[in-house]
Each structure stands twice: as C-alpha cells, then as structure tokens.
C-alpha cells in the first residue's frame, strides 16, 4: 500500500513533538508548524511535526510538511470512548503516528497491533523505545522508524547524544542486525545544533525533540541551526562512506 506522504519523509529527519504545552496548542501549533515548514523549504531538509490531536486537522490544512499524530490506540472503530483510532488519523490527513512514547505507553501486546493497523492503512509508524533491549525487540516488529529515548533525559536539556552516546551507537548497530529496513532516530534532551550533529555522527538518521523547540525564545532560529548541523553531519557521513 502506498504510504500517505511517501516522498515527503527523507533523511536526515527532524521530528518535532509539540506535546500539549501551552506554547504549542491552538494557533501556536500552526505558528510552530509554519516555522518548521519555512526551515524545511529553506534548507531542503525533512521536518515533521506532531501536534496535539485536537490541532491535527488545523495544522494539516496549514502546512505541506509531514504531520504526525502523537498517539494512536490499537482499536478498530467501535465503542471505545475517548480513543484515537487509525481511521481517524487517515480522515484528518496525517502521514502517521508516534507509537509508545514514554509519556503515552502502550501495553506490550498492543504495540504490534498498532504497528500493523498503521501499516495496513498506509501510515508511517515512529516507535519509541527506551533501551537497547527494547529497541532490539521493536525492530523485529518492522516499524518504519524507531526513536530511542532514555526517559530519564527527556526534557532535561541533557542530550542522549552527549550523556549516553553508547545507547545511540548500540541501538543503531542492533537495528542494522535485526532489521536494516528500520530507520533509527534518537531523542531525549536534544536542545542544540551540536546535539543533532552528534546524534548523526553516532549513526542516527535524525532526532525527535519537543520542549527545546516549543519553548525556545526563537524557535525558527533554533530549528535552523539544528537543521544546518544535521545536514553538515549527514554530508560528512556520506562522504566517509563513499571513501
């Protein structure tokens, strides 16, 4: 099945999770998404945004960059009060969903169900993991993307690429062994361009971040610096591999 937005996602990739901060809901979600779109166009880098569920349609209608949901439940349409089902995501036009974020955990048995339902409906899955071991298990389920995020570093401003570089390198290695078709991002504490650069140097294909962007005094300028560092590191990596 054709992925909605196929061709819109490329690497290196920056995913911006808006969560439900006051600074990122309602009209602010559109503002932040438009900044991301401007940087994406200016630099030619793939940037996706994940607004709160109530803002998804408004953001999808406002920008042309990929829009993800922050969560989706494992159920089919039916009597599941308050749930978010895959069919709802397709209806609003998002390209996929974050799955099993540390702040929105699924029970283990539900993860393969969610991934399967997204796949069946042509939507991209971004599976969040927290350790090398869970990353290995996640890779066997064939999500499109795995984002490894040690939860103790989320929102701290201490990036995983600095504090726990071995987690990133080992996660990349294990995914290549288990399922080389899965792309690997890293997250938790990503706050500066150098954090993104280091993540790519460690083998990641991009980053997932939230508060550093949403709460920045100048979100567009911060994102631009991250994107520039990402592209430079990506080019160096490609050059090294071609030697």
C-alpha positions as CSV (number, residue, x, y, z in Angstrom):
1,X,0.0,0.0,0.0
2,X,1.2,3.5,-0.8
3,X,2.3,5.5,2.2
4,X,0.4,8.7,2.6
5,X,3.1,11.4,2.1
6,X,5.6,8.9,0.6
7,X,8.4,11.0,-0.7
8,X,7.8,13.7,2.0
9,X,9.9,11.8,4.6
10,X,13.6,11.6,3.9
11,X,16.8,11.6,5.9
12,X,18.2,13.2,7.9
13,X,14.8,13.7,9.6
14,X,13.8,16.0,12.4
15,X,10.5,15.2,14.2
16,X,9.1,18.0,16.4
17,X,6.7,16.7,19.1
18,X,4.6,19.6,20.3
19,X,3.1,17.6,23.2
20,X,0.4,19.7,24.9
21,X,2.5,22.6,26.2
22,X,0.6,25.9,26.4
23,X,3.1,27.3,23.9
24,X,2.1,24.7,21.3
25,X,-1.7,24.3,21.3
26,X,-4.3,26.0,19.1
27,X,-2.9,28.8,17.0
28,X,0.5,28.3,18.5
29,X,0.6,24.9,16.9
30,X,0.1,26.4,13.5
31,X,2.7,29.0,14.1
32,X,5.3,26.4,15.1
33,X,4.4,24.2,12.2
34,X,4.9,27.1,9.8
35,X,8.3,27.9,11.2
36,X,9.2,24.2,10.6
37,X,7.9,24.4,7.1
38,X,9.9,27.5,6.3
39,X,13.1,25.9,7.6
40,X,12.4,22.7,5.7
41,X,12.0,24.7,2.5
42,X,14.9,27.0,3.0
43,X,17.4,24.2,3.7
44,X,15.9,21.2,1.9
45,X,15.6,19.0,5.0
46,X,12.8,16.8,6.0
47,X,11.0,18.0,9.1
48,X,7.8,16.5,10.5
49,X,5.6,17.9,13.3
50,X,3.4,16.1,15.8
51,X,0.7,18.5,17.2
52,X,-1.9,17.6,19.8
53,X,-4.8,15.6,18.5
54,X,-7.3,18.5,18.5
55,X,-4.9,20.6,16.4
56,X,-4.1,17.9,13.8
57,X,-6.6,19.0,11.1
58,X,-5.8,22.6,11.5
59,X,-2.1,22.0,11.1
60,X,-2.5,19.6,8.2
61,X,-4.6,22.3,6.4
62,X,-1.9,25.0,7.1
63,X,1.4,23.3,6.1
64,X,2.7,21.0,3.5
65,X,5.3,19.2,5.6
66,X,4.5,15.8,7.1
67,X,2.2,15.9,10.2
68,X,2.2,13.0,12.7
69,X,-0.2,12.1,15.5
70,X,1.4,11.9,19.0
71,X,-0.5,8.7,19.7
72,X,-3.0,6.1,18.3
73,X,-4.9,3.3,20.1
74,X,-4.9,-0.3,18.9
75,X,-8.7,-0.5,18.4
76,X,-10.8,-0.6,15.3
77,X,-13.7,1.8,15.1
78,X,-16.3,1.0,17.7
79,X,-17.3,1.6,21.3
80,X,-14.0,2.9,22.6
81,X,-14.9,6.2,24.3
82,X,-12.2,8.8,24.1
83,X,-9.9,6.7,21.9
84,X,-7.9,7.6,18.8
85,X,-8.1,5.1,16.0
86,X,-6.1,4.8,12.8
87,X,-9.1,5.6,10.7
88,X,-9.4,9.0,12.4
89,X,-5.8,9.8,11.5
90,X,-6.4,9.0,7.9
91,X,-9.5,11.1,7.9
92,X,-7.6,14.2,9.1
93,X,-4.8,13.6,6.6
94,X,-1.7,12.9,8.8
95,X,1.1,10.8,7.4
96,X,1.5,8.6,10.5
97,X,1.9,8.4,14.3
98,X,4.3,8.3,17.1
99,X,3.8,5.0,19.0
100,X,4.5,4.1,22.6
101,X,6.1,7.4,23.7
102,X,7.4,7.3,27.2
103,X,4.6,9.7,28.3
104,X,2.0,7.6,26.5
105,X,3.0,4.0,26.9
106,X,1.1,1.1,25.4
107,X,0.9,-2.3,26.9
108,X,3.3,-4.7,25.2
109,X,0.6,-6.7,23.4
110,X,-0.9,-3.6,21.8
111,X,2.3,-2.4,20.1
112,X,2.4,-4.9,17.3
113,X,-1.4,-4.3,16.8
114,X,-0.9,-0.6,16.4
115,X,2.0,-1.0,14.0
116,X,0.0,-3.5,11.9
117,X,-3.0,-1.2,11.8
118,X,-0.9,1.8,10.7
119,X,0.8,-0.3,8.1
120,X,-2.5,-1.6,6.7
121,X,-3.8,1.9,6.3
122,X,-0.6,3.2,4.7
123,X,0.6,5.3,7.6
124,X,4.1,5.7,8.9
125,X,5.0,4.4,12.4
126,X,7.5,6.0,14.7
127,X,8.1,3.5,17.5
128,X,9.6,5.0,20.7
129,X,12.0,2.7,22.7
130,X,14.0,3.4,25.9
131,X,16.8,0.9,25.9
132,X,18.9,-1.1,23.5
133,X,17.0,-4.2,24.5
134,X,13.6,-2.7,23.8
135,X,15.0,-1.3,20.5
136,X,16.0,-4.8,19.5
137,X,12.5,-6.1,20.3
138,X,10.9,-3.2,18.5
139,X,13.0,-3.7,15.3
140,X,11.5,-7.3,15.0
141,X,8.1,-5.7,14.6
142,X,9.2,-3.7,11.5
143,X,8.1,-0.2,12.3
144,X,9.2,2.4,9.7
145,X,11.2,4.3,12.3
146,X,12.5,3.7,15.8
147,X,13.2,6.6,18.1
148,X,15.3,5.6,21.1
149,X,14.7,8.0,24.0
150,X,16.0,7.2,27.5
151,X,13.1,8.6,29.6
152,X,15.3,10.0,32.4
153,X,16.8,12.5,29.9
154,X,13.6,13.7,28.3
155,X,13.0,17.4,28.9
156,X,16.3,17.8,30.9
157,X,18.3,19.7,28.2
158,X,21.0,17.0,28.6
159,X,21.1,15.2,25.3
160,X,21.3,11.5,24.9
161,X,23.9,12.0,22.2
162,X,26.2,13.5,24.9
163,X,25.1,11.8,28.1
164,X,24.7,8.3,26.7
165,X,26.3,8.1,23.3
166,X,26.8,4.3,23.6
167,X,23.0,3.9,23.8
168,X,22.7,5.5,20.3
169,X,25.5,3.6,18.7
170,X,24.4,0.2,20.2
171,X,20.8,0.9,19.1
172,X,21.9,1.6,15.6
173,X,24.0,-1.5,15.5
174,X,21.3,-3.8,16.8
175,X,18.7,-2.5,14.4
176,X,21.0,-3.0,11.4
177,X,21.5,-6.6,12.6
178,X,17.8,-7.3,13.3
179,X,16.0,-5.3,10.6
180,X,18.1,-3.0,8.3
181,X,15.0,-1.5,6.8
182,X,14.1,0.3,10.0
183,X,15.4,3.9,10.3
184,X,16.8,5.0,13.7
185,X,16.4,8.4,15.3
186,X,17.3,9.4,18.8
187,X,15.7,11.8,21.3
188,X,15.7,13.0,24.9
189,X,17.4,16.3,25.8
190,X,18.1,17.3,22.3
191,X,18.5,21.1,22.7
192,X,21.2,22.4,20.4
193,X,22.5,22.0,16.9
194,X,25.6,20.3,18.2
195,X,23.3,17.7,19.9
196,X,21.8,16.9,16.5
197,X,25.2,16.8,14.8
198,X,26.5,14.4,17.4
199,X,23.4,12.2,17.1
200,X,24.1,11.8,13.3
201,X,27.8,11.2,13.9
202,X,26.8,8.3,16.2
203,X,24.8,6.7,13.5
204,X,21.3,8.0,14.0
205,X,19.4,9.3,10.9
206,X,17.8,12.2,12.7
207,X,16.2,13.3,16.0
208,X,13.0,13.5,17.9
209,X,12.6,16.6,20.2
210,X,10.0,18.6,21.9
211,X,10.5,21.2,24.6
212,X,13.7,22.8,23.3
213,X,11.8,23.8,20.2
214,X,8.4,24.5,21.6
215,X,9.7,26.7,24.5
216,X,12.6,28.4,22.6
217,X,12.6,32.2,22.5
218,X,13.3,32.0,18.8
219,X,12.0,28.5,17.7
220,X,12.8,29.1,14.0
221,X,16.4,30.2,14.6
222,X,17.0,27.2,16.9
223,X,15.5,24.8,14.4
224,X,17.5,26.3,11.6
225,X,20.8,25.8,13.5
226,X,19.8,22.2,14.2
227,X,18.9,21.6,10.6
228,X,22.2,23.1,9.3
229,X,24.2,20.9,11.7
230,X,22.2,17.9,10.7
231,X,22.8,18.4,7.0
232,X,26.6,19.1,7.5
233,X,27.0,15.9,9.6
234,X,24.9,13.9,7.1
235,X,27.1,15.1,4.2
236,X,30.3,14.2,6.1
237,X,28.9,10.8,6.9
238,X,28.0,10.1,3.2
239,X,31.4,11.3,2.1
240,X,33.1,9.0,4.6
241,X,31.0,6.0,3.5
242,X,31.9,6.7,-0.2
243,X,35.7,6.8,0.5
